[in-house]
Amino acid sequence: MIPVSLILIHMGKSGLELVSAYPESLSKKELNKIVFKCMPLGAEDRDFITLTVEKRIISTFIFIIPKKPRNNIAALTAVFASADYKPQFLENLFSYTIDELKNKNLLTIDLISKILPKLYDGIVNRKYKIKINAEMTLIYHLNQREDEKNSFDSFGDDVWS
């Protein structure tokens, strides 16, 4: 299933703030509701959460952006019209992307915002190749095990486990 939108949120000076959304297909009212529900109190680095916000299903990967003098918490969120998708695929893709950038000390809110359209295309195509700089290219392909999982069973597994 193709996401309605991919959203990047972080903790700003005034609380949770929308950084960017791609494509810009949601109303401001919908975006505001999603922004405040996608990062629950007590959320921690590497949490993966799937929940409903009105008629939408969202899956969110929470991560820490190393920053001086204080680290920042952010969320990468995929918004869907129904539960007919594979949350495990999203968790793997988001986790891989964030981990690779963090390992190379390249993880910033600006970079994630910049590559958001390519991440969206990666979800749609189930693979991506994103050139970050002259020395780093992220490459992700859906593996066979993920592809064999039934989408409804996968959603149920994530919700009930």
C-alpha positions in Angstrom: 0.0 0.0 0.0 1.2 3.5 -0.8 1.4 5.9 2.1 -0.7 9.1 2.0 2.3 11.0 3.3 5.6 10.7 5.0 6.1 13.1 7.9 9.1 14.3 9.8 8.6 15.7 13.3 11.0 16.9 16.0 11.0 18.5 19.4 11.4 22.2 18.7 11.5 25.3 20.9 7.7 25.3 21.3 7.2 21.5 21.6 6.5 19.0 18.9 6.9 20.6 15.4 6.3 19.5 11.9 9.5 19.7 10.0 8.3 18.5 6.6 5.7 16.3 4.9 5.9 14.6 1.5 3.8 14.6 -0.5 1.9 17.5 1.0 -1.4 15.7 0.7 -2.9 16.2 4.2 -4.8 19.1 5.5 -3.2 21.3 8.2 -5.8 20.1 10.6 -4.9 16.4 9.9 -1.2 17.2 10.1 -1.6 18.9 13.5 -3.5 15.9 15.0 -0.8 13.4 13.6 2.1 15.6 14.9 0.8 15.5 18.5 -0.2 11.8 18.5 2.8 10.3 16.8 5.2 10.8 19.7 3.6 9.7 22.9 4.9 10.7 26.3 7.7 8.4 27.3 8.7 7.7 23.8 12.3 6.5 23.5 15.0 6.1 20.9 14.1 3.3 18.4 10.5 2.9 19.5 8.3 1.9 16.6 4.6 2.7 17.1 1.6 1.9 15.0 -1.7 3.6 15.8 -4.8 5.2 14.4 -5.5 8.9 14.2 -9.1 9.3 13.2 -9.4 7.4 9.8 -5.7 7.2 9.2 -3.2 4.5 10.3 0.2 5.8 11.2 3.5 4.0 11.9 6.2 6.1 13.6 9.9 5.4 14.2 11.3 7.5 17.1 15.0 8.4 17.0 17.5 10.6 18.6 19.5 13.2 16.7 22.9 13.8 18.3 23.3 17.6 18.8 25.2 19.8 21.1 24.6 20.9 23.8 21.5 18.5 24.0 20.3 15.6 21.8 17.0 16.1 20.0 14.2 13.5 19.6 12.5 13.2 16.3 9.9 10.9 14.6 9.7 9.6 11.0 6.0 8.8 10.4 4.2 7.1 7.5 0.5 7.8 7.2 -1.8 5.3 5.5 -5.5 5.3 4.5 -5.9 1.7 5.8 -4.2 -1.0 7.6 -3.3 -2.9 4.4 0.5 -2.5 4.6 3.5 -4.1 6.3 4.6 -2.2 9.4 7.7 -4.5 9.8 8.9 -3.3 6.4 8.6 0.3 7.5 10.4 -0.4 10.8 13.2 -2.1 9.0 13.5 0.7 6.3 13.4 3.6 8.8 15.7 1.8 11.3 18.3 1.1 8.5 18.2 4.6 7.2 18.6 6.3 10.6 21.3 3.8 11.8 23.4 4.2 8.7 23.3 8.0 8.9 24.0 8.0 12.6 27.0 5.6 12.1 28.6 8.0 9.7 27.8 11.0 11.9 25.5 12.5 9.2 22.2 12.3 11.0 20.6 15.8 11.1 17.0 16.9 10.8 17.9 18.9 7.7 19.3 15.8 5.9 16.3 13.7 6.8 14.0 16.4 5.6 16.0 16.7 2.3 15.8 12.9 1.6 12.1 12.6 2.6 10.8 12.4 -1.0 13.4 9.6 -1.8 12.3 7.7 1.3 8.7 8.0 0.2 9.6 6.7 -3.2 11.5 3.9 -1.4 8.4 2.8 0.4 6.4 2.9 -2.8 9.0 1.0 -4.8 10.0 -1.2 -1.8 13.7 -0.2 -2.4 15.8 2.9 -2.6 19.2 4.2 -3.6 19.9 7.6 -2.0 23.2 9.4 -2.6 24.0 11.3 0.6 27.4 12.6 -0.4 30.5 11.6 -2.5 31.4 8.9 0.0 28.0 7.6 1.1 25.0 6.1 -0.8 22.2 4.4 1.1 20.8 1.3 -0.6 17.8 -0.6 0.7 15.9 -3.5 -0.8 12.9 -5.4 0.6 14.2 -8.8 1.6 12.4 -12.0 0.7 11.2 -12.7 4.3 9.5 -9.4 4.6 7.8 -9.9 1.2 6.4 -13.2 2.1 4.6 -11.9 5.2 0.9 -11.4 4.9 0.1 -7.7 5.3 -2.9 -8.2 7.6 -1.0 -10.7 9.8 2.0 -8.4 9.9 -0.2 -5.5 11.1 -1.8 -7.7 13.7 1.6 -9.0 14.9 2.8 -5.5 15.4 -0.3 -4.3 17.1 -0.7 -7.3 19.5 2.9 -8.0 20.3 
